[in-house]
Amino acid sequence: MTGGARSAPTHGGLRVRIFPSALSISRALAGEIARALDANPRLVLGLPTGRTPIPLYRELAALHRAGRIDLSQATTFNLDEFLGVSSDDPRSYRAFMRRHFFDHVNLAARRIHLLNGLAHDVARECERYERAIARAGGIDLQILGLGANGHVGFNEPGRALVARTHRTRLRPTTRRANAGLFGGRAGDVPREALSMGMATILRTRRIVLVATGASKAGCVRRMIEGPVTTRVPASFLQLHSNAEVWLDRGAAQGLRAEG
Ligand code: GLP
C-alpha cells in the first residue's frame, strides 16, 4: 500500500484508506493519477474545488514540471460553479482552478469543462454539461472533497437530491465555508450555484473522496457508518461499486474502528 496508508473496516460499501497526513494523501493520489494517465492518456477526470484538493493540484503541477505527467490528451470536468459569477471573475471556481491547477499543467483549453455561472438559459447549460460528459465517454476518475455538512459538489443536504446537473440553493453553512473566496464575507457568496447531480457523480467509473482535518470527522463518520440519506449526500457514495474514501488521521478519528 502506498504512502503509509492502511485500510479500515467499513459498514457501507465504501473502502477507506487512512494516511498519516494530508500531504501523503496528495502524493499518493497524484501518483495514482500519473499511473492512470500512463495507462490511458485520454483519461477523463472529474475535479473538485475547496481547500482539500489544493495540495493534490500542487503535487500534479510538480509532476508536470518534472516531465512525469502529460495531460495534453486528458479531459476535465469540474463539479460546480457559482451562479451569477463570470468565469473571468477571480472569485469563480474557474479562476480558482486556473490559479491552482490549469495554469500549471498542459491541459488543452478545449478539453477543460466547467459550468458557466452566467448562462442565460440555466436548464440548457445543465443539459449541455451532461451531454459533454457523455460525449467524452463518461468520467473515468472522479475526485471529490466533502462539505462539512455532508455535501458533495453542491448537492446540499435536504429532503431530496437532484439526479442530474442542476441549479441549487446554497446552505448558509456552505456560504460561510466559501467566504474565503469572497473576501471573507459570507453575505457576498452567491445564494445559488450549478452542480453536477448525485447521479452524474454516481455514474463515474471510479471515485476517490478526500477528507482531511478533524473538522470533517463527524461528517466522515456519518458518510461511512450511517445510513444512505439525503441528509448526508455523501452517504450515497455507499451505493457506488468503486468508491474509496482517503482520510488523514484527523478526518478518520470518529470512525468506530479508529475509536
Ligand atoms: C465547496 C465545494 C465542494 C467541496 C467543499 C469542501 O463547497 N463546492 O465541492 O468539496 O467546498 O471544501 P474544503 O475542501 O475547503 O473543505
Residues whose N, C-alpha, C, O or C-beta is under 5 A from the ligand:
A	BS01	GLP	P48 T49 G50 R51 T52 D80 G145 L146 G147 V152 G153 F154
